Amino acid sequence: MEETNYKAYLSKVAKQMILIHDANLLSRLIIRTLTRQLRLKHAGVFIYNKIKQEYIINFSRGAKGLKIPVGFTKITKNNPIIKFFLDKNIPGNKDFISAQQIATLKEQNKDIKKTFDFYTALEDELFMYRANIIFPGFFRKDLIVLFLLGDKIDNSEFSKDDIEFLTVLSSDVVMAIQNAKLFEDIKKQLDVNKQLFLNTVETLAKAIDIKSAYTHGHIERVMEYSMILLKYIPPHLIKDYDNFANSLKISALLHDIGKIGVPENILNKTDVLTQEERKVIEKHPVLGAEILEPISEFKNISLGVKYHHEKYDGTGYPEKLKGEEIPLIAKIISVADSYDAMISDRPYRKGLAKDIVIKEIENNKNKQFCPIVVQAFLDAVTHKEL
């Protein structure tokens, strides 16, 4: 590839890198691109780890696929390479460092033992890493990345244009890596917050569970059964699987949150409910959705809460939705909820035998339950997950 072409290619790659939010993926991309386009024998990238306060090999590439495992090699702040780039009192061009440059500096300082010894130690470091040239990557005043480039396959020297171009490219890469690390930090914080949130949801779910003396553990079991059923739902029916799975888990945990507004004497009644009491009970899905409505992020979650008592044939409540009008999240919870209700003991009856419950759910396909979810249920039974 001609010089102008490879520079245009690398520039294009640098602009695309800002869209990648994974520092490891970025490292692989830039090293593979550099070794391929510059025809290098090997190359590697070290990224600064704030916690360990050292530079850790993130990705490397060598002849015939030879590479150093991630994290295997580290460079401490006391290393001559780091000192060269950070200590302003050490002479030399800080845009990069090369074996040729060190040889020149050693010659210039051969009469100053301390300085000469430092450059000798620096020369040894480049030799150890088989680096012909090293480019630093600064973010403001912080050195966060080191690019170690080996010799070219044809053993030709890096031209002045090569070095100037790679110096600019390293700045682009640094910005991309900083951007990726920022997104990773945000994701980690979101994951922490998500876990705290889930812990809060689970605590709330248990509080709802305790309110009904005769259904202890029901909510958690419905959540577990819902997640099992999800595994057997055809993937093409779910656009964003991870997001859907997260919503399903929370929705299943909160599917009975509306029972907070149902009097305990009705919830815990052992006799047959009166028509008026039945109407009160049947309000809990709508009440649950109203409780969640102020939280905009709960839009999909509230669908499972509001519609898990709808029936596939349109005879359910609260809105008598039918078939595909019922959200998938609600269809899954409906089967999980009914399965647990039938198989669990109640004060007025013992839990039904598992084979009877399976047959009952199968018989209600296209009536109470969505056929796709019923098939998922039967698949889960076959695989002994239910």
Buried (B, 14 or more C-beta within 10 A) or exposed (E): EEEEEBBEBBBEBBEEBBEBBBBBEBBBBBBBBBBEBBBBBBBBBBBBBEEEEBBBBBBBBBEEEEBBEEEEBEBEEEBBBBBBBBEEEBEBEBBBBBBEBBEEBBEBBEEEEEBBEBBEBBBEBBEEBBBBBBBBBBBEEEBBBBBBBBBBEEEEEBEEEBBEBBBBBBBBBBBBBBBBBEBBEEEEEEEEEEEEEBEEBBEBBBEBBEBBEBBEEBBBBBBBBBBBBBEBBEEEEBEEEEEBBBBBBBBBBBBBBBBBBBEEEBBEBEEEEEEEBEEBBBBBBBBBBBBBEEEEEBEBBBBBBBBBBBBBBEEBBBBEBBBEEBBBBBBBBBBBBBBBBBBBEEEEEEBBEEEEBBEBBBEBBEEBBBEBBBBBBBBBBEEEBB
